[in-house]
């Protein structure tokens, strides 16, 4: 019985010490990740990627719309409603919401945000 109590005591002490050391390492990793995220180089790269994604989305949308307009689908009732719809599709609203009208946003530090 005494051996079990010593084992459980050692297990509890190891857990407490390990959790404390683990938390410190977690906070260190978190601070490093925050520094990297706020780096001007990373912010600039994120802006470039965002611009490319927006451009590729627009080009893809145009190609799909053109293909559908020249297909039998465009002649159907659903096709007519979709092709003539002036409502902004949900995915386009999401892209516009993240990029805004200028297609990029800036952080107070002057970098471009995700």
C-alpha positions, 0 to 999 in steps of 0.5 A: 500500500505504501508503494502505491501511495509513493507511486501516486505521489510521484505521478502527481508531482511529475504531472504538476512539474510537467504541466508547468514546463509544458505551459512555459514552452507553449507560451514561448511557441505562441510568442514566436508564432505571433512575432512571425505573423506580425513580421512585415515580410509575412504580411507582405507575402500574405497580401500577395497570396490574397491578391492572387487568390482573388484574381484566380477566383475572378478568372475562374468565375468568368470562365465558368460563366462563359462556358455555362452561357454557351451550354444547354444549361443556360437554356433551362429555367434554372440556368436562366435564373442563375445567369440572369441573377444580379444577386452576389453568390455567397462565395463571392460575398465571402471573398469580398468580405475578407478582401474588401473593396480595395482587395487588401486590408492593412494592419496598424503596423502598415502590413497587409493582413490575411 
